[in-house]
Structure formats: structure tokens, C-alpha cells
């Protein structure tokens, strides 16, 4: 969000919630898939790909 020069207020409007709720989202350890999808669409960034890329892969076939 900051890399795009977006404010918390802008993000809250896009997400249809209040600034305090945005800060609550920022501090959550987990969010649901639908919320992550909405955030990905708003920020035009594929957070699902980021998560997928962070999964360790086993290079050995069993």
C-alpha cells in the first residue's frame, strides 16, 4: 500500500470500512480468503502468489 503511495484512509474507503478497522486487519495474525482476495484486487497485487511462493517444496521424488 505504501509502495503505491496509498493512504490508510484511501484503503479504508476502497475496502468499505473505517480506518480503525483497517488497523485491526493489519494487526490480525490471520484473515479469511475472501478478505485477502478483496485486498489483492484493491491493491492489484497477488498475495495468493506470495503465499504460494513461500511454501517450501521438496525437490526429491518419493
C-alpha positions as CSV (number, residue, x, y, z in Angstrom):
1,X,0.0,0.0,0.0
2,X,2.8,2.4,0.9
3,X,4.8,1.5,-2.1
4,X,1.8,2.6,-4.2
5,X,1.6,5.9,-2.3
6,X,-1.8,4.9,-0.9
7,X,-3.1,6.1,2.5
8,X,-4.9,4.1,5.1
9,X,-7.9,6.4,4.6
10,X,-7.9,5.6,0.8
11,X,-7.6,1.9,1.6
12,X,-10.4,2.0,4.1
13,X,-12.7,3.7,1.6
14,X,-11.8,1.0,-1.0
15,X,-12.5,-1.7,1.5
16,X,-15.7,-0.1,2.6
17,X,-14.7,0.1,6.3
18,X,-13.3,2.5,8.8
19,X,-9.6,3.4,9.4
20,X,-9.7,1.7,12.8
21,X,-10.9,-1.5,11.1
22,X,-8.1,-1.3,8.7
23,X,-5.6,-1.1,11.5
24,X,-7.3,-4.1,13.1
25,X,-6.8,-6.0,9.9
26,X,-3.1,-5.0,9.9
27,X,-2.7,-6.5,13.3
28,X,-4.5,-9.7,12.8
29,X,-2.5,-12.9,12.6
30,X,-4.9,-14.4,10.1
31,X,-7.5,-13.1,7.7
32,X,-10.1,-15.0,5.6
33,X,-9.6,-15.8,2.0
34,X,-12.3,-13.5,0.8
35,X,-10.8,-10.5,2.6
36,X,-7.4,-11.4,1.1
37,X,-8.9,-11.6,-2.3
38,X,-10.5,-8.2,-1.9
39,X,-7.3,-6.7,-0.7
40,X,-5.4,-8.3,-3.6
41,X,-7.9,-6.7,-6.0
42,X,-7.8,-3.3,-4.4
43,X,-4.0,-3.2,-4.4
44,X,-3.7,-5.0,-7.7
45,X,-1.2,-7.4,-6.1
46,X,-1.5,-11.2,-6.0
47,X,-1.0,-12.0,-2.3
48,X,-2.0,-15.6,-3.1
49,X,1.1,-16.0,-5.3
50,X,3.2,-14.6,-2.5
51,X,1.8,-17.2,-0.1
52,X,2.3,-19.9,-2.7
53,X,5.9,-18.9,-3.3
54,X,6.6,-19.1,0.4
55,X,5.7,-22.8,0.6
56,X,8.8,-25.0,0.7
57,X,8.9,-27.5,-2.0
58,X,10.6,-30.9,-1.7
59,X,12.9,-31.4,-4.7
60,X,13.2,-35.1,-4.1
61,X,10.6,-37.5,-5.6
62,X,9.4,-40.3,-3.3
